[in-house]
Amino acid sequence: MKIMIVTDAWEPQVNGVVRTLKNTTRELIALGHRVELLTPLEFKTIPCPTYPEILLSLFPKRKLSRRIDEFAPDALHIATEGPLGLAARRYALAHKLPFTTAYHTRFPEYVQARFGIPLAATYRFLHWFHKASLAVMAPTPVVKTDLEKFGFTNVVLWTRGVDLEIFHQMESKVLNSARPIFLYVGRVAVEKNVEAFLKLDLPGSKWVAGEGPALAELKSRYPQANYLGVLTQAELAKVYAAADVFVFPSRTDTFGLVLLEALACGTPVAAYPVTGPIDVLGTGGAGAMHEDLREACLEALKIDRQHARAWAERFSWAAASAQFAAHLKPLQRESFAENSAAA
């Protein structure tokens, strides 16, 4: 099957959406599909205000239409709700072509945290964007239920995976600081709630890997912590393996791929009992969840690293990508040609 994936989230961004799409593309190709991605790298862009690493495509309609016509996909998937996603949605509706979409992040909660815009307003936009989709792919049952509470009627599950070869248990001493070592990995932004981790009174030392708009302020306020910046996956695996506990302070993530990466390296997780950690950790005992994050951190120190690794092995990108492919809505070649000619 020829699959076209349209996404506003792509390099130079380093986040769960980009990683998910890269891994899914690799697995779909291994399954025998032909995949093309339509990303901001093909368009003129401007940096997103307050998030310069996010590139917003300018006036993408003409080129996007040509690219879709030339590729003539068997299935069209719109991964994000940005400028490219909006243009692809308009194209599909104008040509009467079925398409699928995905809900990767708790965008309304992010917007509320950063700009104070009410949740209801952003959910109305999302409902409008996704209602024409034949299937909205959500990462967890909790997120699926939440969307349905806001009136979404076309939600299906598309879980996530972890590369168990890159992320694995190993001897690592790259974090040469006092033990126990507590680690955060991810975007350093207000919606990630990183300060909740940094202000904890914990023994040992703290490390932060990642960049983002809140990094400079947090560095100045918490100079006793150690900061690493953005790392390659191989470097990140060594960092996970060197830590004693991975701390996930976010309350708004829909899944949290970093949870699986840490567990795959044998590092137990400490988190709040919210969507994302609940879905990844469940009742498997590979992490500790508590409304008192400090309590969760101290409890996680008692968890066996072999148990954390064994829990991560339950998740694979191959299974997640097969699930993604099963939700796609194949287009009729003849219908596609007729609609494109009519345009």
Backbone torsions as a table, in degrees:
resi	resn	phi	psi	omega
1	MET	NA	137.5	174.9
2	LYS	-88.9	117.3	-174.4
3	ILE	-117.4	126.6	172.8
4	MET	-108.3	127.6	177.6
5	ILE	-113.2	123.0	179.7
6	VAL	-104.2	124.9	-177.5
7	THR	-143.4	136.6	172.7
8	ASP	-85.4	-16.7	-180.0
9	ALA	-95.8	114.7	-179.9
10	TRP	-161.2	179.6	179.0
11	GLU	-54.7	143.3	12.6
12	PRO	-86.0	10.2	177.5
13	GLN	-63.1	142.9	173.3
14	VAL	-122.8	98.6	-177.7
15	ASN	-155.5	178.5	-176.1
16	GLY	-65.0	-33.8	-179.7
17	VAL	-65.8	-47.8	179.9
18	VAL	-61.8	-44.7	-179.6
19	ARG	-63.6	-40.0	178.5
20	THR	-61.6	-46.3	-178.1
21	LEU	-67.7	-36.9	177.7
22	LYS	-64.6	-47.2	-179.5
23	ASN	-66.8	-38.9	179.1
24	THR	-65.4	-42.6	178.1
25	THR	-59.6	-45.5	179.3
26	ARG	-59.5	-44.8	-177.9
27	GLU	-70.6	-36.7	178.0
28	LEU	-63.3	-40.4	176.9
29	ILE	-63.6	-40.5	177.6
30	ALA	-63.2	-28.8	177.9
31	LEU	-80.3	-3.4	176.8
32	GLY	101.8	4.3	178.4
33	HIS	-84.6	156.4	171.7
34	ARG	-104.1	126.0	-173.3
35	VAL	-124.5	133.6	170.7
36	GLU	-124.6	137.8	177.6
37	LEU	-108.3	136.4	175.4
38	LEU	-108.3	109.9	-171.4
39	THR	-126.7	169.9	178.4
40	PRO	-61.6	-16.5	-179.7
41	LEU	-63.1	-18.6	-179.6
42	GLU	-92.4	-0.5	-172.1
43	PHE	-128.9	161.7	168.8
44	LYS	-68.8	137.4	-174.8
45	THR	-135.8	163.9	169.3
46	ILE	-129.7	150.4	178.2
47	PRO	-66.7	142.3	176.6
48	CYS	-71.0	132.5	177.5
49	PRO	-55.9	132.7	-178.3
50	THR	72.6	-10.4	177.7
51	TYR	-136.0	71.5	-172.9
52	PRO	-61.9	-21.8	178.8
53	GLU	-73.5	-15.1	175.7
54	ILE	-89.7	121.7	-177.4
55	LEU	-100.5	127.0	-179.8
56	LEU	-100.6	123.4	-177.2
57	SER	-73.9	138.2	-179.0
58	LEU	-101.9	129.0	174.1
59	PHE	45.6	60.6	-173.5
60	PRO	-84.8	-4.7	-167.7
61	LYS	-54.1	-53.2	-172.7
62	ARG	-64.5	-49.4	-178.0
63	LYS	-67.5	-39.8	178.4
64	LEU	-60.1	-45.0	179.8
65	SER	-61.1	-42.7	-179.5
66	ARG	-64.3	-41.7	-179.3
67	ARG	-64.1	-41.4	178.7
68	ILE	-66.7	-42.6	179.0
69	ASP	-60.5	-44.3	-176.9
70	GLU	-67.1	-39.9	-179.0
71	PHE	-76.9	-31.1	-178.4
72	ALA	47.5	65.0	-174.0
73	PRO	-67.5	156.0	171.3
74	ASP	-82.8	-22.1	179.1
75	ALA	-148.5	140.8	-179.2
76	LEU	-118.7	125.0	178.1
77	HIS	-123.1	126.5	179.4
78	ILE	-104.8	111.0	-169.6
79	ALA	-84.8	-25.1	-172.9
80	THR	-138.6	165.6	-175.8
81	GLU	-103.1	21.3	-179.2
82	GLY	-85.7	-163.4	-177.3
83	PRO	-55.9	-42.9	178.6
84	LEU	-68.8	-40.6	178.0
85	GLY	-62.5	-41.5	178.1
86	LEU	-64.7	-41.0	179.5
87	ALA	-66.5	-40.4	178.8
88	ALA	-67.1	-37.6	177.5
89	ARG	-62.7	-45.4	178.7
90	ARG	-61.0	-42.7	179.4
91	TYR	-60.3	-49.1	-176.9
92	ALA	-61.8	-43.1	-179.7
93	LEU	-67.7	-39.2	-179.7
94	ALA	-65.4	-32.6	-178.0
95	HIS	-99.4	6.6	179.0
96	LYS	56.0	44.9	-179.4
97	LEU	-106.2	130.9	176.5
98	PRO	-69.6	150.3	178.9
99	PHE	-152.3	161.5	174.5
100	THR	-114.6	160.4	177.4
101	THR	-133.9	175.8	178.5
102	ALA	-138.4	151.6	175.0
103	TYR	-116.4	100.0	-173.1
104	HIS	-90.6	-38.8	-172.3
105	THR	-133.2	157.2	177.8
106	ARG	-79.0	72.1	-176.0
107	PHE	-57.2	-44.3	179.7
108	PRO	-59.7	-39.8	179.7
109	GLU	-67.9	-37.4	176.9
110	TYR	-62.4	-47.6	-177.7
111	VAL	-63.4	-39.4	178.1
112	GLN	-64.7	-42.3	-178.7
113	ALA	-65.5	-36.5	-174.7
114	ARG	-88.7	-37.4	-171.5
115	PHE	-124.0	-4.4	178.7
116	GLY	76.4	12.6	179.3
117	ILE	-74.3	130.6	-177.0
118	PRO	-57.5	145.4	-179.8
119	LEU	-56.8	-42.3	-175.0
120	ALA	-58.6	-38.2	-178.1
121	ALA	-65.2	-45.5	-179.0
122	THR	-70.3	-36.9	177.8
123	TYR	-64.9	-31.8	175.9
124	ARG	-63.0	-42.0	176.7
125	PHE	-62.1	-46.0	-178.8
126	LEU	-64.0	-39.2	178.1
127	HIS	-61.9	-42.9	177.6
128	TRP	-62.0	-44.7	-176.7
129	PHE	-63.4	-44.7	-170.7
130	HIS	-91.5	-12.0	-173.1
131	LYS	-66.0	-24.3	178.9
132	ALA	-83.5	-9.5	179.8
133	SER	-74.1	143.0	177.6
134	LEU	-77.4	-18.3	176.1
135	ALA	-159.3	124.1	174.6
136	VAL	-98.8	116.7	-175.3
137	MET	-88.7	120.2	179.5
138	ALA	-112.4	146.5	-172.0
139	PRO	-77.2	-22.3	-176.2
140	THR	-142.9	159.5	175.8
141	PRO	-59.9	-35.0	-179.7
142	VAL	-65.6	-44.3	178.6
143	VAL	-64.8	-40.4	177.4
144	LYS	-57.7	-46.6	179.6
145	THR	-63.8	-41.8	179.5
146	ASP	-61.1	-43.9	179.1
147	LEU	-64.1	-39.2	179.9
148	GLU	-65.6	-30.9	176.1
149	LYS	-65.2	-27.2	178.2
150	PHE	-93.6	15.8	172.8
151	GLY	95.1	4.3	176.9
152	PHE	-74.1	132.5	-176.1
153	THR	-117.6	2.2	-172.7
154	ASN	-125.7	36.1	-173.5
155	VAL	-93.2	133.8	175.9
156	VAL	-128.1	167.5	-177.6
157	LEU	-95.1	134.4	170.3
158	TRP	-136.9	102.0	-174.3
159	THR	-79.0	-173.7	-177.4
160	ARG	-125.6	170.4	-179.0
161	GLY	-137.6	-172.9	178.5
162	VAL	-145.0	144.2	177.1
163	ASP	-81.3	102.5	-173.9
164	LEU	-76.0	-9.9	176.5
165	GLU	-85.9	-40.9	177.1
166	ILE	-72.7	-46.7	-177.6
167	PHE	-98.1	106.2	-176.4
168	HIS	-151.2	165.7	179.3
169	GLN	-70.3	139.9	179.9
170	MET	-161.9	161.8	172.0
171	GLU	-77.9	123.5	-178.7
172	SER	-145.9	133.0	178.6
173	LYS	-126.3	30.8	-177.0
174	VAL	-71.9	-18.5	176.4
175	LEU	-104.5	89.2	-172.9
176	ASN	-92.4	72.3	-179.5
177	SER	-138.6	179.0	-176.2
178	ALA	-62.3	140.3	176.9
179	ARG	-97.9	152.4	3.2
180	PRO	-74.4	151.4	-179.6
181	ILE	-101.0	122.7	177.4
182	PHE	-107.6	132.2	-170.8
183	LEU	-126.1	138.3	167.7
184	TYR	-118.9	136.1	175.2
185	VAL	-129.1	130.2	177.3
186	GLY	150.4	-174.7	178.0
187	ARG	-67.5	137.7	-179.3
188	VAL	-98.2	90.9	-175.2
189	ALA	-146.4	161.6	-173.4
190	VAL	-58.7	-37.8	-177.2
191	GLU	-70.9	-14.8	177.7
192	LYS	-85.6	-9.7	173.0
193	ASN	60.4	34.8	-175.7
194	VAL	-62.6	-32.6	-178.8
195	GLU	-61.4	-30.1	178.1
196	ALA	-60.5	-31.3	175.4
197	PHE	-77.2	-47.7	-173.7
198	LEU	-65.6	-28.8	-177.5
199	LYS	-87.0	-1.0	179.9
200	LEU	-68.5	142.5	173.9
201	ASP	-87.6	96.4	-176.4
202	LEU	-124.5	151.9	172.8
203	PRO	-72.2	166.2	175.1
204	GLY	76.6	-133.9	-174.1
205	SER	-142.9	163.8	-178.4
206	LYS	-123.2	143.6	177.2
207	TRP	-131.9	145.1	176.6
208	VAL	-127.8	125.1	175.7
209	ALA	-116.0	122.3	-178.9
210	GLY	138.6	169.1	178.3
211	GLU	-130.4	169.3	178.9
212	GLY	162.7	175.5	-173.3
213	PRO	-65.8	-19.6	-178.5
214	ALA	-96.3	0.9	-172.5
215	LEU	-62.8	-48.5	-176.4
216	ALA	-59.9	-43.9	-179.0
217	GLU	-65.3	-42.7	-178.8
218	LEU	-67.7	-36.2	176.4
219	LYS	-60.5	-40.9	-178.3
220	SER	-72.3	-32.6	-177.6
221	ARG	-84.2	-27.4	-177.3
222	TYR	-130.1	66.1	-176.5
223	PRO	-68.6	-15.7	-179.4
224	GLN	-74.4	-16.9	177.1
225	ALA	-80.1	164.0	179.9
226	ASN	-108.5	138.0	-174.0
227	TYR	-124.7	133.4	-172.9
228	LEU	-111.0	-22.7	-174.7
229	GLY	79.3	-163.5	-178.0
230	VAL	-83.1	137.0	-178.0
231	LEU	-123.7	158.0	171.0
232	THR	-71.9	166.6	-179.7
233	GLN	-64.0	-38.5	178.6
234	ALA	-64.1	-41.9	177.6
235	GLU	-65.9	-40.2	-178.3
236	LEU	-64.0	-38.7	179.4
237	ALA	-59.5	-41.0	178.6
238	LYS	-66.2	-35.0	178.8
239	VAL	-68.5	-46.3	176.4
240	TYR	-55.6	-47.6	-174.6
241	ALA	-65.6	-25.1	-179.1
242	ALA	-83.5	-15.0	-177.3
243	ALA	-86.4	155.7	176.4
244	ASP	-91.3	-33.8	179.5
245	VAL	-143.1	135.9	172.1
246	PHE	-96.8	123.9	-176.8
247	VAL	-104.0	126.7	-177.5
248	PHE	-120.1	92.4	-173.6
249	PRO	-85.4	-4.6	-176.4
250	SER	-65.7	142.5	174.2
251	ARG	-111.2	2.3	-171.2
252	THR	-122.2	-4.9	-179.2
253	ASP	-69.9	145.7	178.2
254	THR	-83.0	-24.8	-179.9
255	PHE	-143.7	-69.9	-178.6
256	GLY	95.6	78.6	180.0
257	LEU	-59.8	-31.0	-179.0
258	VAL	-61.3	-27.0	176.0
259	LEU	-60.4	-47.4	-179.8
260	LEU	-66.4	-39.6	-179.9
261	GLU	-61.7	-44.7	179.2
262	ALA	-62.9	-47.4	-179.7
263	LEU	-60.9	-39.3	-180.0
264	ALA	-62.5	-27.9	177.0
265	CYS	-87.7	5.3	177.7
266	GLY	85.0	12.0	-176.8
267	THR	-98.3	115.8	179.9
268	PRO	-66.3	159.3	-171.9
269	VAL	-112.6	142.0	169.9
270	ALA	-118.0	131.0	-175.1
271	ALA	-157.5	168.7	170.2
272	TYR	-77.2	153.8	178.7
273	PRO	-81.5	73.0	-176.6
274	VAL	-131.6	173.7	176.7
275	THR	-52.4	139.7	-174.5
276	GLY	104.2	-80.1	175.9
277	PRO	-57.7	-42.2	179.7
278	ILE	-60.0	-43.8	-176.7
279	ASP	-72.6	-35.8	-179.3
280	VAL	-79.3	-46.1	-174.8
281	LEU	-84.2	-34.7	-178.7
282	GLY	52.8	-135.7	177.1
283	THR	-110.7	25.3	-174.1
284	GLY	-77.9	-10.7	177.6
285	GLY	76.9	14.0	179.1
286	ALA	-88.1	-2.8	179.1
287	GLY	-155.0	172.0	178.5
288	ALA	-121.2	128.1	178.7
289	MET	-118.8	132.2	-177.7
290	HIS	-159.6	145.6	175.9
291	GLU	-65.7	-23.2	170.5
292	ASP	-92.6	101.9	-174.2
293	LEU	-63.7	-32.5	176.9
294	ARG	-62.2	-43.1	178.4
295	GLU	-60.5	-41.6	178.1
296	ALA	-62.2	-41.6	179.3
297	CYS	-60.6	-45.5	-178.0
298	LEU	-69.6	-35.5	177.0
299	GLU	-67.5	-38.1	-178.1
300	ALA	-64.5	-27.1	177.8
301	LEU	-60.3	-22.6	-176.4
302	LYS	-87.4	-6.6	-173.9
303	ILE	-82.7	135.2	179.5
304	ASP	-69.7	133.2	-176.7
305	ARG	-66.3	-32.3	177.5
306	GLN	-63.7	-36.2	179.5
307	HIS	-67.8	-39.7	177.9
308	ALA	-61.0	-45.9	178.9
309	ARG	-61.9	-44.0	-178.8
310	ALA	-61.1	-36.2	179.3
311	TRP	-67.8	-40.1	179.3
312	ALA	-63.5	-29.9	-178.2
313	GLU	-66.9	-9.6	176.3
314	ARG	-74.8	-13.9	-175.2
315	PHE	-111.5	131.5	177.2
316	SER	-137.7	147.4	177.1
317	TRP	-71.0	-28.8	179.3
318	ALA	-62.2	-47.0	179.9
319	ALA	-66.7	-41.0	-179.8
320	ALA	-64.1	-38.8	-177.9
321	SER	-73.4	-34.3	174.9
322	ALA	-64.5	-37.5	176.7
323	GLN	-64.3	-42.9	176.6
324	PHE	-57.8	-49.7	-177.4
325	ALA	-61.9	-34.5	-179.0
326	ALA	-67.4	-24.0	-179.7
327	HIS	-85.8	-13.4	-176.8
328	LEU	-65.8	150.6	-178.9
329	LYS	-111.4	98.5	-177.2
330	PRO	-59.2	138.1	177.3
331	LEU	-88.7	151.2	174.1
332	GLN	-81.3	123.7	-177.1
333	ARG	-55.7	-44.1	-177.9
334	GLU	-63.4	-43.9	178.9
335	SER	-62.0	-41.4	-179.6
336	PHE	-61.2	-45.6	-178.8
337	ALA	-63.5	-41.7	-179.4
338	GLU	-65.2	-43.9	-179.5
339	ASN	-65.5	-39.3	180.0
340	SER	-67.3	-39.5	179.2
341	ALA	-66.0	-37.7	-178.6
342	ALA	-66.2	-30.0	-179.3
343	ALA	-71.4	NA	NA
